[in-house]
Amino acid sequence: MTRPPEVVVHHDDEVLAAAVAARLLTRLVDAQSTGRVPSVVLTGGGIARKVHSAVRSSPACSAVDWARLDVWWGDERFVPVHDEERNEAQAREDLLDHVSVTPSRVHAVAASDGPFGDDVDAAAADYAEQLAAAAAPEDHGDVPVFDVLMLGVGPDGHVASLFPEHPARYDERAVVAVRDSPKPPPTRVSLTFPTLSRAREVWFLVNGEAKAPAARMALGGAGPLQVPAAGPRGLDRTLWMLDDAAASQLPPELRRPASP
């Protein structure tokens, strides 16, 4: 039985980013200490950039063997490879270009000027093939079990590039091409609900007052078709980490202030 989400509230987005970075570094070090090569699914957006920068500047950053880490993305904007809108480009600028990752372990979605040109369906199919190739027999499927999968939440409750009232919510494939996104850019590639729940831990990173209604609805029993953030759940743990502004509409029984 899936455990209910845990909710932790931090004072502001800077404290939130530092706390997420500390959790992530600890999680990766712990996994590597067992001899495993852990995998992490990154997200995009402003809070993700703050987290990546906090990881990079943390004294514990060097404790991770970055060459022994698989990096994935929950979604990607289908734009040219050097476009600043790409989640990959942002993550590289803020973190990945400053640590010793193994290039073949950084699994990026093909760009619109990449090997498939403007064929977003081919880019999505290629990412699904990458996932299937990385899945081990013990994963029991065509997608690896990730250690940590991080998700931002939009004011409309979207996660990755799964938007309310959008057909991608119903897709059962591992990866889906998204067209006519209500948020620009309109063409994207996204992991689907089944894939977003193939992680030991799913972390929601939520900051700002504009996200408060979405957090309230997702944690208050809304369905994932109306509020996609209500859908993904970790195999072992689902953790919502919010700042005070994003948590402002949550009932008191859901809010657990972070330890000082």
Secondary structure, DSSP 8 states (H G I E B T S, - for coil): -----EEEEESSHHHHHHHHHHHHHHHHHHHHHTT---EEEE--SHHHHHHHHHHHHSGGGGGS-TTS-EEEESEEE-S-TT-TT-HHHHHHHHTGGGTT--GGGB-----TTSTTTT-HHHHHHHHHHHHHHH--GGG-SSS--EEEEEEE--TT--BTTB-TT-GGGG--SSEEEE-S-SSSSS-EEEE-HHHHT-EEEEEEEE-SGGGHHHHHHHHTT--TTTSGGGS---SSEEEEEEETTTTTTS-TTT--B---
